[in-house]
C-alpha cells in the first residue's frame, strides 16, 4: 500500500515537491505545485475535472476492461475471446481461486488514484481565495460524490477496504487496515448526503456543465447504497423522492438508451463523458474491446445463450434486439452494407454474439476506430434502474401496489404486459426485469451477490457452483450450436465457484504484500 500511495501522490493532476535548495524552491515549468495552486476558480475547476477523469481514466485497461470483466463472472457473459491468451480473464470469470494480479489489481489501484484526486479537492478548495461561495460548495460536493462512487465500486467488489480521506504521505499509511463493510458504507453514505445538500439539480446547471454530478445522481446512488445494505425503508424514501422530482424520465424507445447520438438523454442520471477529438485520448474503447474480431474488435465479453433464452422466454424481443447481436444477424440501427449478415465467426468467439449496447454503427465510427476516442458515453446510472430499485425496495416492504406501478413504467416501454402478482412472485418478476433491462451494464454480478433466494443462499450461489443453474444449463441442457462446439473456453464456467469464497474478489496480492500484512486477504483465497 505504501508503494501504491507513492504512485498516487505523483499521478494526480498536481505533482508534489519538497526540498530546501533554491532550484527546488523555484516553480517547476510544465507542472503545477500544490503549495501555489488553487489560487482561482479556474485552477480549482481543473482539479475537479481530474476527479471526473478518474472515474474511467483514459485507457481501456484500467477501469473499462475490468467493468466488462465483472459481468463475465455472471450468467450473462462469457470471457469470449478464443483466439488469444485468456489467463487473466479466465482466472477471474471462471472462479479460479487465484490471487494473481491482473485486471483486479489495475482496478484497485486506479480507484484509489481517483480517490486521491477527490481528497485533494476536498482539502484544498475550502481554503482557496475564490469569491463565489456557491461554486466552492458545488466543487466540494462534486468531489465528495465522486469519492463516494469510487468507494462504492471498491466495497461492492472487495468488501471493506482501507478508507483514506486525506492527502496522506506514504509514511502516514504504514499499518493501514481495512475498514469493515459497515464502516465503508457509512463513509459512502455521508459523502452522498453532503453532496445532495450542495449539488444543483440537473435542470439548474448551465449547458456548458452538462455531465457534472447532480443532486439527482447523488440521490440515486444513495438509494442504491441503501438497497445494497438491505436498508429498504431508506431506499424507498430517497428513490421515491427522486422519482417525484420529475427531473428524469424513460427514453420513449429502448433503442435510444445506448445510442451514440443520444448521449446525456432524459434517462441519464450520470454517465462518463467521452470525446471523439482525435488530438486527445478522452474517448472510450469498450466498443472495440467487446466488438467482433471480424469487425476490428477484440471480442472480450460475449453474451451467453442463457441470457438470450431469458429474453425469449419472457417474450421480450424488443430489448433482445438492442442488447445482443448474433452471428448472421442484420444489425439493427446500422444500414451500412457491413452490417448485413453480420459476421461474428464462431471459431473466434465462444458464443458468436456481441453486445449491441456498445456497438457503433459504421457510419458513426471515428477514424481510426481502434483508439481511445469513441464518444459513446458510458451510462453509469439511468432512470430505469432507479424505477426498478424503487420497485424492489417497495416490494420488500410489502408496498406491492407502488412496486407494480414502477415496474409497469419500465415494461410499458417495450410493450410487455403488466405484472399483477404480489409478494415473492412479484419479487422474482422485478429481479428478472433487472436482468433484461440492465443486461451487460455491469449490474448483474452485484444483483446476484446481494439477492437472497428462498433457500437462504445468495443468488450467485444458486447460479454458479457444481449444482448451479448456469453450470447445469451449459453442461447438460444447452443445445446452442456455437457455445457447445467452441470449447476453447470451457463450458463448465462456474463449476469451481465456492460460496464461502467467491461472493467477493480477492484483494490484489500486491496490496497485501506491500502492506506487510496489515491489509488482510478475503477468506479462503
Secondary structure in CASP SS format (residue, H / E / C, confidence):
PFRMAT SS
TARGET T0000
AUTHOR 0000-0000-0000
METHOD secondary structure of the structure
MODEL  1
X C 1.00
X H 1.00
X H 1.00
X H 1.00
X H 1.00
X H 1.00
X H 1.00
X H 1.00
X H 1.00
X C 1.00
X C 1.00
X C 1.00
X C 1.00
X C 1.00
X E 1.00
X C 1.00
X C 1.00
X C 1.00
X C 1.00
X C 1.00
X C 1.00
X H 1.00
X H 1.00
X H 1.00
X H 1.00
X C 1.00
X C 1.00
X C 1.00
X C 1.00
X C 1.00
X C 1.00
X C 1.00
X E 1.00
X H 1.00
X H 1.00
X H 1.00
X C 1.00
X C 1.00
X C 1.00
X C 1.00
X H 1.00
X H 1.00
X H 1.00
X H 1.00
X H 1.00
X H 1.00
X H 1.00
X H 1.00
X H 1.00
X H 1.00
X H 1.00
X H 1.00
X H 1.00
X H 1.00
X H 1.00
X H 1.00
X C 1.00
X C 1.00
X C 1.00
X H 1.00
X H 1.00
X H 1.00
X H 1.00
X H 1.00
X H 1.00
X H 1.00
X H 1.00
X H 1.00
X H 1.00
X H 1.00
X H 1.00
X H 1.00
X C 1.00
X C 1.00
X C 1.00
X C 1.00
X E 1.00
X E 1.00
X C 1.00
X C 1.00
X E 1.00
X C 1.00
X C 1.00
X C 1.00
X C 1.00
X C 1.00
X H 1.00
X H 1.00
X H 1.00
X H 1.00
X H 1.00
X H 1.00
X H 1.00
X C 1.00
X C 1.00
X C 1.00
X C 1.00
X C 1.00
X C 1.00
X C 1.00
X C 1.00
X C 1.00
X H 1.00
X H 1.00
X H 1.00
X H 1.00
X H 1.00
X H 1.00
X H 1.00
X H 1.00
X H 1.00
X H 1.00
X H 1.00
X H 1.00
X H 1.00
X H 1.00
X H 1.00
X H 1.00
X H 1.00
X H 1.00
X H 1.00
X H 1.00
X H 1.00
X H 1.00
X H 1.00
X H 1.00
X H 1.00
X C 1.00
X C 1.00
X C 1.00
X C 1.00
X C 1.00
X H 1.00
X H 1.00
X H 1.00
X H 1.00
X H 1.00
X H 1.00
X H 1.00
X H 1.00
X H 1.00
X H 1.00
X H 1.00
X H 1.00
X H 1.00
X H 1.00
X H 1.00
X H 1.00
X H 1.00
X H 1.00
X H 1.00
X H 1.00
X H 1.00
X H 1.00
X H 1.00
X H 1.00
X H 1.00
X H 1.00
X C 1.00
X C 1.00
X C 1.00
X C 1.00
X C 1.00
X C 1.00
X C 1.00
X C 1.00
X C 1.00
X C 1.00
X C 1.00
X H 1.00
X H 1.00
X H 1.00
X H 1.00
X C 1.00
X C 1.00
X C 1.00
X C 1.00
X C 1.00
X C 1.00
X C 1.00
X H 1.00
X H 1.00
X H 1.00
X H 1.00
X H 1.00
X H 1.00
X H 1.00
X H 1.00
X H 1.00
X H 1.00
X H 1.00
X H 1.00
X H 1.00
X H 1.00
X H 1.00
X H 1.00
X H 1.00
X H 1.00
X C 1.00
X C 1.00
X C 1.00
X H 1.00
X H 1.00
X H 1.00
X C 1.00
X C 1.00
X H 1.00
X H 1.00
X H 1.00
X C 1.00
X C 1.00
X C 1.00
X C 1.00
X C 1.00
X H 1.00
X H 1.00
X H 1.00
X H 1.00
X H 1.00
X H 1.00
X H 1.00
X H 1.00
X H 1.00
X H 1.00
X H 1.00
X H 1.00
X H 1.00
X H 1.00
X C 1.00
X C 1.00
X C 1.00
X H 1.00
X H 1.00
X H 1.00
X H 1.00
X H 1.00
X H 1.00
X H 1.00
X H 1.00
X H 1.00
X H 1.00
X H 1.00
X H 1.00
X H 1.00
X C 1.00
X C 1.00
X C 1.00
X C 1.00
X C 1.00
X C 1.00
X C 1.00
X C 1.00
X C 1.00
X H 1.00
X H 1.00
X H 1.00
X C 1.00
X C 1.00
X C 1.00
X C 1.00
X C 1.00
X C 1.00
X C 1.00
X C 1.00
X C 1.00
X C 1.00
X C 1.00
X E 1.00
X E 1.00
X E 1.00
X E 1.00
X E 1.00
X C 1.00
X C 1.00
X C 1.00
X C 1.00
X C 1.00
X C 1.00
X C 1.00
X C 1.00
X C 1.00
X C 1.00
X C 1.00
X E 1.00
X C 1.00
X H 1.00
X H 1.00
X H 1.00
X H 1.00
X C 1.00
X C 1.00
X C 1.00
X H 1.00
X H 1.00
X H 1.00
X C 1.00
X C 1.00
X C 1.00
X C 1.00
X C 1.00
X C 1.00
X E 1.00
X E 1.00
X C 1.00
X H 1.00
X H 1.00
X H 1.00
X H 1.00
X H 1.00
X H 1.00
X H 1.00
X H 1.00
X H 1.00
X C 1.00
X C 1.00
X C 1.00
X H 1.00
X H 1.00
X H 1.00
X H 1.00
X H 1.00
X C 1.00
X C 1.00
X E 1.00
X E 1.00
X E 1.00
X C 1.00
X C 1.00
X C 1.00
X C 1.00
X C 1.00
X C 1.00
X C 1.00
X C 1.00
X C 1.00
X C 1.00
X H 1.00
X H 1.00
X H 1.00
X C 1.00
X C 1.00
X C 1.00
X C 1.00
X C 1.00
X C 1.00
X C 1.00
X C 1.00
X C 1.00
X E 1.00
X C 1.00
X C 1.00
X C 1.00
X E 1.00
X E 1.00
X E 1.00
X H 1.00
X H 1.00
X H 1.00
X C 1.00
X C 1.00
X C 1.00
X H 1.00
X H 1.00
X H 1.00
X C 1.00
X C 1.00
X C 1.00
X C 1.00
X C 1.00
X C 1.00
X C 1.00
X C 1.00
X C 1.00
X E 1.00
X C 1.00
X C 1.00
X C 1.00
X E 1.00
X E 1.00
X E 1.00
X E 1.00
X E 1.00
X H 1.00
X H 1.00
X H 1.00
X H 1.00
X H 1.00
X H 1.00
X H 1.00
X H 1.00
X H 1.00
X H 1.00
X H 1.00
X H 1.00
X H 1.00
X H 1.00
X C 1.00
X C 1.00
X C 1.00
X H 1.00
X H 1.00
X H 1.00
X H 1.00
X H 1.00
X H 1.00
X H 1.00
X H 1.00
X H 1.00
X H 1.00
X H 1.00
X H 1.00
X H 1.00
X H 1.00
X C 1.00
X C 1.00
X C 1.00
X C 1.00
X C 1.00
X C 1.00
X C 1.00
X C 1.00
X C 1.00
X H 1.00
X H 1.00
X H 1.00
X H 1.00
X H 1.00
X H 1.00
X H 1.00
X H 1.00
X H 1.00
X H 1.00
X H 1.00
X H 1.00
X H 1.00
X H 1.00
X H 1.00
X C 1.00
X C 1.00
X C 1.00
X C 1.00
X C 1.00
X C 1.00
X H 1.00
X H 1.00
X H 1.00
X H 1.00
X H 1.00
X H 1.00
X H 1.00
X C 1.00
X E 1.00
X C 1.00
X C 1.00
X C 1.00
X C 1.00
X C 1.00
X E 1.00
X H 1.00
X H 1.00
X H 1.00
X H 1.00
X H 1.00
X C 1.00
X C 1.00
X C 1.00
X C 1.00
X C 1.00
X H 1.00
X H 1.00
X H 1.00
X H 1.00
X H 1.00
X H 1.00
X H 1.00
X H 1.00
X H 1.00
X C 1.00
X C 1.00
X C 1.00
X C 1.00
X C 1.00
X C 1.00
X C 1.00
X C 1.00
X C 1.00
X C 1.00
X C 1.00
X C 1.00
X C 1.00
X C 1.00
X C 1.00
X C 1.00
X C 1.00
X C 1.00
X C 1.00
X C 1.00
X C 1.00
X C 1.00
X C 1.00
X C 1.00
X C 1.00
X C 1.00
X C 1.00
X C 1.00
X C 1.00
X C 1.00
X C 1.00
X H 1.00
X H 1.00
X H 1.00
X H 1.00
X H 1.00
X H 1.00
X C 1.00
X C 1.00
X C 1.00
X C 1.00
X C 1.00
X C 1.00
X C 1.00
X C 1.00
X C 1.00
X C 1.00
X C 1.00
END
